[in-house]
Amino acid sequence: NVVNKPEHGSLDWVKICEKSSKVITFIDLAGHERYLKTTVFGMTGHAPDF
């Protein structure tokens, strides 16, 4: 099941995590080689868990 549409009101992170078995976060980062340092910093700044 996808948990992104609340039936009533809004969902907060606690409710989303309670109803989910996995949480996926999409991050938009620069793809150009010129911005490689910024891209790596952005990826590691979110503490990815592979």
OpenMM code with the backbone's topology and positions (N, CA, C; nanometers):
from openmm import Vec3, app, unit

residues = "ASN VAL VAL ASN LYS PRO GLU HIS GLY SER LEU ASP TRP VAL LYS ILE CYS GLU LYS SER SER LYS VAL ILE THR PHE ILE ASP LEU ALA GLY HIS GLU ARG TYR LEU LYS THR THR VAL PHE GLY MET THR GLY HIS ALA PRO ASP PHE".split()
positions = [
    Vec3(0.0831, -0.1191, 0.0000),
    Vec3(0.0000, 0.0000, 0.0000),
    Vec3(0.0868, 0.1246, 0.0000),
    Vec3(0.0413, 0.2251, -0.0690),
    Vec3(0.1105, 0.3531, -0.0704),
    Vec3(0.0423, 0.4439, 0.0304),
    Vec3(0.1203, 0.4996, 0.1209),
    Vec3(0.0650, 0.5858, 0.2251),
    Vec3(0.1044, 0.7291, 0.1924),
    Vec3(0.0246, 0.7948, 0.1123),
    Vec3(0.0529, 0.9350, 0.0821),
    Vec3(-0.0736, 1.0184, 0.0696),
    Vec3(-0.1896, 0.9549, 0.0833),
    Vec3(-0.3152, 1.0279, 0.0736),
    Vec3(-0.3954, 1.0057, 0.2015),
    Vec3(-0.4013, 1.1050, 0.2880),
    Vec3(-0.4803, 1.0885, 0.4099),
    Vec3(-0.6291, 1.0921, 0.3783),
    Vec3(-0.7058, 1.0117, 0.4506),
    Vec3(-0.8511, 1.0130, 0.4314),
    Vec3(-0.9120, 1.1391, 0.4925),
    Vec3(-0.8625, 1.1775, 0.6090),
    Vec3(-0.9114, 1.2982, 0.6763),
    Vec3(-0.7923, 1.3723, 0.7350),
    Vec3(-0.7826, 1.5010, 0.7112),
    Vec3(-0.6725, 1.5787, 0.7662),
    Vec3(-0.5420, 1.5512, 0.6941),
    Vec3(-0.4337, 1.5683, 0.7653),
    Vec3(-0.3023, 1.5457, 0.7053),
    Vec3(-0.2252, 1.4418, 0.7859),
    Vec3(-0.1308, 1.3774, 0.7195),
    Vec3(-0.0469, 1.2782, 0.7857),
    Vec3(0.0838, 1.3425, 0.8294),
    Vec3(0.1277, 1.3127, 0.9508),
    Vec3(0.2602, 1.3559, 0.9924),
    Vec3(0.3552, 1.2372, 0.9815),
    Vec3(0.4854, 1.2613, 1.0018),
    Vec3(0.5852, 1.1559, 0.9832),
    Vec3(0.5631, 1.0380, 1.0762),
    Vec3(0.5142, 1.0611, 1.1957),
    Vec3(0.4905, 0.9511, 1.2903),
    Vec3(0.3842, 0.8573, 1.2344),
    Vec3(0.2743, 0.9129, 1.1851),
    Vec3(0.1668, 0.8304, 1.1291),
    Vec3(0.2116, 0.7587, 1.0022),
    Vec3(0.2884, 0.8273, 0.9193),
    Vec3(0.3380, 0.7651, 0.7963),
    Vec3(0.4263, 0.6457, 0.8298),
    Vec3(0.5172, 0.6616, 0.9248),
    Vec3(0.6074, 0.5522, 0.9633),
    Vec3(0.5326, 0.4373, 1.0295),
    Vec3(0.4283, 0.4676, 1.1064),
    Vec3(0.3482, 0.3623, 1.1700),
    Vec3(0.2752, 0.2776, 1.0664),
    Vec3(0.2287, 0.3401, 0.9584),
    Vec3(0.1497, 0.2698, 0.8578),
    Vec3(0.2337, 0.2080, 0.7469),
    Vec3(0.3647, 0.2339, 0.7475),
    Vec3(0.4508, 0.1900, 0.6375),
    Vec3(0.5494, 0.0835, 0.6815),
    Vec3(0.5828, -0.0042, 0.5871),
    Vec3(0.6903, -0.0997, 0.6129),
    Vec3(0.8223, -0.0443, 0.5605),
    Vec3(0.8160, 0.0472, 0.4629),
    Vec3(0.9343, 0.1129, 0.4069),
    Vec3(0.8998, 0.2576, 0.3761),
    Vec3(0.9975, 0.3456, 0.3924),
    Vec3(0.9806, 0.4861, 0.3567),
    Vec3(1.0873, 0.5194, 0.2534),
    Vec3(1.0453, 0.5700, 0.1388),
    Vec3(1.1370, 0.6051, 0.0305),
    Vec3(1.1394, 0.7568, 0.0167),
    Vec3(1.2596, 0.8126, 0.0144),
    Vec3(1.2765, 0.9564, -0.0008),
    Vec3(1.3486, 0.9844, -0.1320),
    Vec3(1.2914, 1.0691, -0.2145),
    Vec3(1.3542, 1.1101, -0.3394),
    Vec3(1.4230, 1.2441, -0.3174),
    Vec3(1.5478, 1.2537, -0.3632),
    Vec3(1.6261, 1.3752, -0.3460),
    Vec3(1.6727, 1.4217, -0.4836),
    Vec3(1.6449, 1.5465, -0.5172),
    Vec3(1.6862, 1.6027, -0.6455),
    Vec3(1.8212, 1.6707, -0.6276),
    Vec3(1.9230, 1.6182, -0.6942),
    Vec3(2.0581, 1.6720, -0.6834),
    Vec3(2.1135, 1.7046, -0.8213),
    Vec3(2.2157, 1.7893, -0.8230),
    Vec3(2.2812, 1.8255, -0.9490),
    Vec3(2.3493, 1.7032, -1.0091),
    Vec3(2.3429, 1.6886, -1.1409),
    Vec3(2.4023, 1.5741, -1.2065),
    Vec3(2.5278, 1.6061, -1.2853),
    Vec3(2.5587, 1.7331, -1.2993),
    Vec3(2.6752, 1.7739, -1.3778),
    Vec3(2.8033, 1.7508, -1.2979),
    Vec3(2.9081, 1.7081, -1.3665),
    Vec3(3.0370, 1.6788, -1.3014),
    Vec3(3.0917, 1.8004, -1.2253),
    Vec3(3.0611, 1.9177, -1.2730),
    Vec3(3.1062, 2.0412, -1.2078),
    Vec3(3.0549, 2.0498, -1.0639),
    Vec3(2.9395, 1.9910, -1.0362),
    Vec3(2.8767, 1.9991, -0.9045),
    Vec3(2.8875, 1.8677, -0.8273),
    Vec3(2.9882, 1.7862, -0.8584),
    Vec3(3.0041, 1.6556, -0.7947),
    Vec3(3.0178, 1.6671, -0.6432),
    Vec3(3.0964, 1.7623, -0.5954),
    Vec3(3.1154, 1.7798, -0.4511),
    Vec3(2.9818, 1.8113, -0.3827),
    Vec3(2.9034, 1.8985, -0.4422),
    Vec3(2.7726, 1.9331, -0.3871),
    Vec3(2.6790, 1.8131, -0.3892),
    Vec3(2.6839, 1.7347, -0.4960),
    Vec3(2.5994, 1.6162, -0.5077),
    Vec3(2.6333, 1.5143, -0.3996),
    Vec3(2.7613, 1.4865, -0.3810),
    Vec3(2.8036, 1.3900, -0.2786),
    Vec3(2.7667, 1.4406, -0.1399),
    Vec3(2.7873, 1.5683, -0.1144),
    Vec3(2.7501, 1.6265, 0.0142),
    Vec3(2.5997, 1.6134, 0.0380),
    Vec3(2.5194, 1.6388, -0.0643),
    Vec3(2.3745, 1.6265, -0.0519),
    Vec3(2.3296, 1.4841, -0.0266),
    Vec3(2.3956, 1.3884, -0.0905),
    Vec3(2.3594, 1.2471, -0.0712),
    Vec3(2.3955, 1.1995, 0.0692),
    Vec3(2.5133, 1.2351, 0.1174),
    Vec3(2.5561, 1.1886, 0.2492),
    Vec3(2.4910, 1.2677, 0.3620),
    Vec3(2.4464, 1.3875, 0.3337),
    Vec3(2.3825, 1.4703, 0.4354),
    Vec3(2.2499, 1.4146, 0.4836),
    Vec3(2.1879, 1.3316, 0.4041),
    Vec3(2.0604, 1.2714, 0.4420),
    Vec3(2.0777, 1.1345, 0.5054),
    Vec3(2.2013, 1.0950, 0.5334),
    Vec3(2.2338, 0.9665, 0.5970),
    Vec3(2.1614, 0.8515, 0.5281),
    Vec3(2.1924, 0.8255, 0.4003),
    Vec3(2.1230, 0.7171, 0.3292),
    Vec3(2.1522, 0.5807, 0.3905),
    Vec3(2.0532, 0.4954, 0.3866),
    Vec3(2.0651, 0.3591, 0.4383),
    Vec3(2.0364, 0.2653, 0.3226),
    Vec3(2.1394, 0.1974, 0.2741),
    Vec3(2.1231, 0.1125, 0.1568),
    Vec3(2.0793, -0.0239, 0.1966),
] * unit.nanometer
topology = app.Topology()
chain = topology.addChain("A")
for resn in residues:
    res = topology.addResidue(resn, chain)
    for name in ("N", "CA", "C"):
        topology.addAtom(name, app.Element.getBySymbol(name[0]), res)
